[in-house]
Amino acid sequence: MRIADQYRIKPTREQANKIDNWRKLSAISY
């Protein structure tokens, strides 16, 4: 289950900020 897929369905500024942070965290984790 990918968080990115969920944000693609209903993109908003708040979700965009969350997914952006998630990408940064995932980049560090992986």
VENNORSUL-V804368 format. One record per residue. RES is the residue in one letter. SS is DSSP state (hx for helix, st for strand, lp for the rest). Layout:
res->[RES RES]
ss->[SS SS]
//
This chain:
res->[M R I A D Q Y R I K P T R E Q A N K I D N W R K L S A I S Y]
ss->[lp lp hx hx hx hx hx hx hx lp lp lp hx hx hx hx hx hx hx hx hx hx hx hx hx hx hx hx hx lp]
//
